[in-house]
Amino acid sequence: MIWSLPGLFALSFSAATLLPGGSEAALLLLAAKGQYTTTTLLLVASTGNILGSLVNYALGRYALRYRHRRWFPVSPAQLTKAQNWFTRWGQYSVLAAWLPLIGDPITVAAGVMRMNWLRFLLLVTLSKSLRYAALLGLFGAFA
């Protein structure tokens, strides 16, 4: 059990990056075991997830300098599409960062669009923390 919280942190961190993965099952498993308070689980999972989103933001912010390289993973058309989407929906689209499949690209797009990092941090913290709080709340209501 010594790796429980570090494991939750690592899973939450990687789940927020472009790496595949999820942290919800680990969070609910630890909640079911009852060894840690809900607040502790919320803080650990949220912190890992928020830091992972900051990695995505940084990748987006600094990756554009390499966009003309052959190995760059996003085509010019895809990049333009992402920029147009972010421009259309605005900075508050970061509130959808918790959503599967589209959440991680949104955090990268925020970096590409050079969104103010403090506003990004505030919105992504709200988004990620509320998702974990809702999961834990639902679990507590039905456990």
FIKOLZA-1660 file (N, C-alpha, C; in steps of 0.1 Angstrom, whole numbers, plus 5000, padded with zeros to 4 digits):
% residues 143
   i   px   py   pz ch aa at
   1 5008 4988 5000  A  M  N
   1 5000 5000 5000  A  M CA
   1 5008 5013 5000  A  M  C
   2 5021 5011 5002  A  I  N
   2 5030 5023 5003  A  I CA
   2 5030 5031 4989  A  I  C
   3 5027 5024 4978  A  W  N
   3 5027 5031 4965  A  W CA
   3 5013 5036 4961  A  W  C
   4 5004 5035 4970  A  S  N
   4 4990 5038 4966  A  S CA
   4 4989 5053 4961  A  S  C
   5 4993 5062 4970  A  L  N
   5 4992 5076 4966  A  L CA
   5 5001 5080 4955  A  L  C
   6 5014 5076 4956  A  P  N
   6 5023 5079 4945  A  P CA
   6 5018 5073 4931  A  P  C
   7 5012 5061 4932  A  G  N
   7 5007 5055 4920  A  G CA
   7 4995 5063 4915  A  G  C
   8 4986 5067 4924  A  L  N
   8 4975 5075 4920  A  L CA
   8 4980 5088 4913  A  L  C
   9 4990 5094 4919  A  F  N
   9 4996 5107 4913  A  F CA
   9 5001 5104 4899  A  F  C
  10 5009 5093 4898  A  A  N
  10 5015 5090 4885  A  A CA
  10 5004 5087 4874  A  A  C
  11 4994 5079 4878  A  L  N
  11 4983 5076 4869  A  L CA
  11 4976 5089 4865  A  L  C
  12 4973 5097 4874  A  S  N
  12 4966 5110 4872  A  S CA
  12 4974 5119 4863  A  S  C
  13 4987 5120 4866  A  F  N
  13 4996 5128 4857  A  F CA
  13 4996 5123 4843  A  F  C
  14 4999 5110 4841  A  S  N
  14 5000 5105 4828  A  S CA
  14 4987 5105 4820  A  S  C
  15 4975 5104 4827  A  A  N
  15 4962 5105 4821  A  A CA
  15 4960 5118 4815  A  A  C
  16 4966 5129 4821  A  A  N
  16 4964 5142 4816  A  A CA
  16 4973 5146 4805  A  A  C
  17 4983 5138 4802  A  T  N
  17 4992 5141 4791  A  T CA
  17 4987 5134 4778  A  T  C
  18 4994 5135 4768  A  L  N
  18 4990 5128 4755  A  L CA
  18 4992 5113 4756  A  L  C
  19 4998 5108 4767  A  L  N
  19 5000 5094 4768  A  L CA
  19 4986 5087 4771  A  L  C
  20 4984 5075 4767  A  P  N
  20 4971 5069 4770  A  P CA
  20 4970 5065 4784  A  P  C
  21 4959 5065 4790  A  G  N
  21 4957 5060 4804  A  G CA
  21 4945 5067 4810  A  G  C
  22 4942 5062 4822  A  G  N
  22 4932 5067 4830  A  G CA
  22 4935 5066 4844  A  G  C
  23 4928 5074 4853  A  S  N
  23 4931 5074 4867  A  S CA
  23 4919 5071 4875  A  S  C
  24 4907 5071 4869  A  E  N
  24 4895 5070 4876  A  E CA
  24 4893 5057 4884  A  E  C
  25 4897 5046 4878  A  A  N
  25 4896 5033 4885  A  A CA
  25 4905 5032 4897  A  A  C
  26 4917 5038 4896  A  A  N
  26 4926 5038 4908  A  A CA
  26 4921 5047 4919  A  A  C
  27 4915 5058 4915  A  L  N
  27 4909 5067 4925  A  L CA
  27 4898 5061 4932  A  L  C
  28 4889 5054 4925  A  L  N
  28 4877 5048 4931  A  L CA
  28 4881 5035 4939  A  L  C
  29 4892 5028 4935  A  L  N
  29 4897 5017 4942  A  L CA
  29 4902 5021 4956  A  L  C
  30 4910 5032 4956  A  L  N
  30 4915 5037 4968  A  L CA
  30 4904 5043 4977  A  L  C
  31 4894 5049 4971  A  A  N
  31 4883 5054 4979  A  A CA
  31 4875 5042 4985  A  A  C
  32 4874 5031 4978  A  A  N
  32 4867 5019 4983  A  A CA
  32 4875 5013 4995  A  A  C
  33 4888 5013 4994  A  K  N
  33 4896 5008 5005  A  K CA
  33 4894 5015 5018  A  K  C
  34 4891 5028 5017  A  G  N
  34 4889 5036 5029  A  G CA
  34 4901 5040 5037  A  G  C
  35 4913 5038 5031  A  Q  N
  35 4925 5041 5039  A  Q CA
  35 4929 5056 5039  A  Q  C
  36 4924 5063 5029  A  Y  N
  36 4927 5077 5028  A  Y CA
  36 4914 5085 5028  A  Y  C
  37 4915 5097 5032  A  T  N
  37 4903 5106 5032  A  T CA
  37 4900 5110 5018  A  T  C
  38 4888 5114 5016  A  T  N
  38 4884 5119 5003  A  T CA
  38 4892 5131 4999  A  T  C
  39 4895 5139 5008  A  T  N
  39 4902 5152 5005  A  T CA
  39 4916 5148 5001  A  T  C
  40 4923 5139 5007  A  T  N
  40 4936 5134 5003  A  T CA
  40 4936 5129 4989  A  T  C
  41 4926 5120 4986  A  L  N
  41 4925 5114 4973  A  L CA
  41 4923 5125 4962  A  L  C
  42 4914 5135 4965  A  L  N
  42 4911 5146 4956  A  L CA
  42 4923 5154 4954  A  L  C
  43 4931 5157 4964  A  L  N
  43 4943 5166 4962  A  L CA
  43 4954 5159 4954  A  L  C
  44 4956 5146 4957  A  V  N
  44 4966 5138 4950  A  V CA
  44 4963 5137 4935  A  V  C
  45 4951 5132 4932  A  A  N
  45 4946 5130 4919  A  A CA
  45 4946 5143 4911  A  A  C
  46 4940 5153 4917  A  S  N
  46 4939 5166 4910  A  S CA
  46 4953 5172 4907  A  S  C
  47 4962 5172 4917  A  T  N
  47 4975 5177 4915  A  T CA
  47 4983 5170 4904  A  T  C
  48 4982 5157 4903  A  G  N
  48 4988 5150 4892  A  G CA
  48 4982 5153 4879  A  G  C
  49 4969 5154 4878  A  N  N
  49 4962 5157 4866  A  N CA
  49 4965 5171 4861  A  N  C
  50 4965 5181 4870  A  I  N
  50 4968 5195 4867  A  I CA
  50 4982 5196 4862  A  I  C
  51 4992 5190 4868  A  L  N
  51 5006 5190 4864  A  L CA
  51 5008 5184 4850  A  L  C
  52 5000 5173 4847  A  G  N
  52 5001 5167 4834  A  G CA
  52 4995 5176 4824  A  G  C
  53 4985 5184 4827  A  S  N
  53 4979 5193 4818  A  S CA
  53 4989 5205 4815  A  S  C
  54 4997 5209 4825  A  L  N
  54 5007 5219 4823  A  L CA
  54 5018 5214 4814  A  L  C
  55 5021 5201 4814  A  V  N
  55 5031 5196 4805  A  V CA
  55 5026 5197 4791  A  V  C
  56 5013 5194 4789  A  N  N
  56 5007 5195 4775  A  N CA
  56 5007 5210 4771  A  N  C
  57 5004 5219 4780  A  Y  N
  57 5004 5233 4777  A  Y CA
  57 5018 5237 4772  A  Y  C
  58 5028 5233 4780  A  A  N
  58 5042 5236 4776  A  A CA
  58 5046 5230 4763  A  A  C
  59 5042 5218 4760  A  L  N
  59 5045 5212 4747  A  L CA
  59 5039 5220 4736  A  L  C
  60 5026 5224 4738  A  G  N
  60 5020 5233 4728  A  G CA
  60 5027 5246 4726  A  G  C
  61 5031 5252 4737  A  R  N
  61 5037 5265 4737  A  R CA
  61 5050 5265 4729  A  R  C
  62 5058 5255 4732  A  Y  N
  62 5072 5255 4726  A  Y CA
  62 5073 5246 4714  A  Y  C
  63 5063 5238 4711  A  A  N
  63 5064 5229 4699  A  A CA
  63 5063 5236 4686  A  A  C
  64 5057 5247 4685  A  L  N
  64 5055 5254 4673  A  L CA
  64 5068 5258 4666  A  L  C
  65 5078 5259 4673  A  R  N
  65 5091 5263 4667  A  R CA
  65 5096 5252 4658  A  R  C
  66 5091 5240 4660  A  Y  N
  66 5095 5228 4652  A  Y CA
  66 5085 5224 4641  A  Y  C
  67 5074 5233 4639  A  R  N
  67 5063 5229 4630  A  R CA
  67 5068 5227 4615  A  R  C
  68 5079 5232 4611  A  H  N
  68 5083 5231 4597  A  H CA
  68 5092 5219 4595  A  H  C
  69 5095 5211 4606  A  R  N
  69 5103 5199 4605  A  R CA
  69 5095 5188 4600  A  R  C
  70 5101 5179 4593  A  R  N
  70 5094 5168 4587  A  R CA
  70 5088 5158 4597  A  R  C
  71 5094 5157 4608  A  W  N
  71 5089 5148 4619  A  W CA
  71 5078 5154 4628  A  W  C
  72 5075 5166 4626  A  F  N
  72 5065 5173 4634  A  F CA
  72 5052 5165 4633  A  F  C
  73 5046 5161 4644  A  P  N
  73 5035 5152 4644  A  P CA
  73 5021 5157 4639  A  P  C
  74 5020 5170 4637  A  V  N
  74 5008 5177 4633  A  V CA
  74 5010 5183 4620  A  V  C
  75 5001 5180 4610  A  S  N
  75 5002 5187 4597  A  S CA
  75 4998 5201 4598  A  S  C
  76 5002 5209 4588  A  P  N
  76 4997 5223 4589  A  P CA
  76 4982 5225 4589  A  P  C
  77 4975 5216 4581  A  A  N
  77 4961 5216 4581  A  A CA
  77 4955 5213 4595  A  A  C
  78 4960 5203 4602  A  Q  N
  78 4955 5200 4615  A  Q CA
  78 4958 5211 4625  A  Q  C
  79 4970 5217 4624  A  L  N
  79 4973 5228 4632  A  L CA
  79 4964 5240 4630  A  L  C
  80 4961 5243 4618  A  T  N
  80 4952 5254 4615  A  T CA
  80 4938 5251 4620  A  T  C
  81 4933 5239 4619  A  K  N
  81 4920 5234 4624  A  K CA
  81 4920 5236 4639  A  K  C
  82 4930 5232 4646  A  A  N
  82 4930 5233 4660  A  A CA
  82 4930 5248 4665  A  A  C
  83 4938 5256 4658  A  Q  N
  83 4938 5270 4661  A  Q CA
  83 4925 5277 4659  A  Q  C
  84 4918 5273 4648  A  N  N
  84 4905 5279 4645  A  N CA
  84 4895 5274 4655  A  N  C
  85 4896 5262 4659  A  W  N
  85 4887 5257 4669  A  W CA
  85 4888 5264 4682  A  W  C
  86 4901 5266 4686  A  F  N
  86 4904 5273 4699  A  F CA
  86 4899 5288 4698  A  F  C
  87 4902 5294 4687  A  T  N
  87 4897 5308 4685  A  T CA
  87 4882 5309 4686  A  T  C
  88 4875 5299 4680  A  R  N
  88 4861 5299 4680  A  R CA
  88 4855 5298 4694  A  R  C
  89 4860 5288 4701  A  W  N
  89 4854 5284 4714  A  W CA
  89 4860 5292 4725  A  W  C
  90 4872 5298 4723  A  G  N
  90 4878 5307 4733  A  G CA
  90 4885 5299 4744  A  G  C
  91 4891 5307 4753  A  Q  N
  91 4899 5302 4764  A  Q CA
  91 4890 5294 4774  A  Q  C
  92 4878 5296 4774  A  Y  N
  92 4869 5289 4784  A  Y CA
  92 4867 5274 4779  A  Y  C
  93 4872 5271 4767  A  S  N
  93 4871 5257 4763  A  S CA
  93 4880 5248 4772  A  S  C
  94 4890 5254 4779  A  V  N
  94 4898 5247 4788  A  V CA
  94 4890 5241 4799  A  V  C
  95 4879 5246 4802  A  L  N
  95 4870 5239 4812  A  L CA
  95 4866 5225 4807  A  L  C
  96 4867 5222 4795  A  A  N
  96 4864 5209 4790  A  A CA
  96 4876 5200 4790  A  A  C
  97 4887 5204 4796  A  A  N
  97 4899 5196 4797  A  A CA
  97 4897 5183 4803  A  A  C
  98 4887 5181 4811  A  W  N
  98 4885 5168 4818  A  W CA
  98 4879 5158 4809  A  W  C
  99 4874 5162 4797  A  L  N
  99 4867 5152 4788  A  L CA
  99 4877 5143 4782  A  L  C
 100 4872 5130 4780  A  P  N
 100 4881 5120 4773  A  P CA
 100 4883 5124 4759  A  P  C
 101 4893 5121 4753  A  L  N
 101 4897 5122 4739  A  L CA
 101 4900 5137 4735  A  L  C
 102 4891 5146 4739  A  I  N
 102 4893 5160 4734  A  I CA
 102 4900 5169 4745  A  I  C
 103 4900 5164 4757  A  G  N
 103 4906 5173 4768  A  G CA
 103 4921 5175 4766  A  G  C
 104 4929 5165 4763  A  D  N
 104 4943 5166 4762  A  D CA
 104 4947 5175 4750  A  D  C
 105 4941 5174 4739  A  P  N
 105 4944 5183 4728  A  P CA
 105 4940 5197 4731  A  P  C
 106 4929 5199 4739  A  I  N
 106 4926 5213 4743  A  I CA
 106 4937 5220 4750  A  I  C
 107 4943 5212 4760  A  T  N
 107 4954 5218 4768  A  T CA
 107 4966 5221 4759  A  T  C
 108 4969 5212 4749  A  V  N
 108 4980 5215 4740  A  V CA
 108 4976 5228 4732  A  V  C
 109 4964 5229 4727  A  A  N
 109 4960 5240 4719  A  A CA
 109 4961 5253 4727  A  A  C
 110 4958 5252 4740  A  A  N
 110 4960 5264 4748  A  A CA
 110 4974 5269 4748  A  A  C
 111 4983 5260 4748  A  G  N
 111 4997 5264 4748  A  G CA
 111 5001 5269 4734  A  G  C
 112 4996 5263 4723  A  V  N
 112 4999 5267 4710  A  V CA
 112 4994 5282 4708  A  V  C
 113 4982 5284 4714  A  M  N
 113 4976 5298 4712  A  M CA
 113 4981 5308 4722  A  M  C
 114 4991 5303 4730  A  R  N
 114 4998 5312 4740  A  R CA
 114 4988 5318 4749  A  R  C
 115 4979 5310 4754  A  M  N
 115 4969 5314 4764  A  M CA
 115 4977 5318 4777  A  M  C
 116 4973 5329 4784  A  N  N
 116 4979 5333 4796  A  N CA
 116 4980 5321 4805  A  N  C
 117 4992 5318 4810  A  W  N
 117 4993 5305 4818  A  W CA
 117 4986 5305 4831  A  W  C
 118 4985 5317 4837  A  L  N
 118 4977 5318 4850  A  L CA
 118 4963 5315 4848  A  L  C
 119 4957 5321 4837  A  R  N
 119 4943 5318 4834  A  R CA
 119 4941 5303 4831  A  R  C
 120 4951 5298 4823  A  F  N
 120 4950 5283 4820  A  F CA
 120 4951 5275 4833  A  F  C
 121 4960 5278 4842  A  L  N
 121 4961 5271 4854  A  L CA
 121 4948 5272 4862  A  L  C
 122 4942 5283 4863  A  L  N
 122 4930 5285 4870  A  L CA
 122 4918 5276 4864  A  L  C
 123 4917 5277 4851  A  L  N
 123 4906 5270 4845  A  L CA
 123 4908 5255 4845  A  L  C
 124 4920 5250 4843  A  V  N
 124 4923 5236 4843  A  V CA
 124 4922 5230 4857  A  V  C
 125 4926 5238 4867  A  T  N
 125 4924 5234 4881  A  T CA
 125 4910 5232 4884  A  T  C
 126 4902 5242 4880  A  L  N
 126 4887 5241 4883  A  L CA
 126 4881 5228 4875  A  L  C
 127 4885 5227 4863  A  S  N
 127 4880 5216 4855  A  S CA
 127 4884 5202 4861  A  S  C
 128 4896 5200 4863  A  K  N
 128 4901 5187 4868  A  K CA
 128 4897 5184 4882  A  K  C
 129 4897 5194 4891  A  S  N
 129 4893 5191 4904  A  S CA
 129 4878 5188 4906  A  S  C
 130 4870 5195 4898  A  L  N
 130 4856 5193 4899  A  L CA
 130 4852 5179 4893  A  L  C
 131 4859 5174 4883  A  R  N
 131 4857 5161 4878  A  R CA
 131 4860 5150 4889  A  R  C
 132 4871 5151 4895  A  Y  N
 132 4875 5142 4906  A  Y CA
 132 4865 5143 4918  A  Y  C
 133 4862 5155 4921  A  A  N
 133 4852 5157 4932  A  A CA
 133 4839 5151 4929  A  A  C
 134 4834 5152 4916  A  A  N
 134 4822 5146 4912  A  A CA
 134 4822 5131 4913  A  A  C
 135 4834 5125 4908  A  L  N
 135 4835 5111 4909  A  L CA
 135 4835 5106 4923  A  L  C
 136 4842 5112 4932  A  L  N
 136 4843 5108 4946  A  L CA
 136 4829 5110 4952  A  L  C
 137 4822 5121 4949  A  G  N
 137 4809 5124 4954  A  G CA
 137 4799 5113 4950  A  G  C
 138 4799 5109 4937  A  L  N
 138 4790 5099 4933  A  L CA
 138 4794 5085 4939  A  L  C
 139 4806 5083 4940  A  F  N
 139 4811 5070 4947  A  F CA
 139 4805 5070 4961  A  F  C
 140 4807 5081 4968  A  G  N
 140 4803 5082 4982  A  G CA
 140 4788 5080 4984  A  G  C
 141 4780 5085 4974  A  A  N
 141 4766 5085 4974  A  A CA
 141 4761 5070 4972  A  A  C
 142 4768 5062 4965  A  F  N
 142 4764 5049 4961  A  F CA
 142 4771 5038 4968  A  F  C
 143 4781 5042 4976  A  A  N
 143 4790 5031 4983  A  A CA
 143 4783 5027 4996  A  A  C
% end
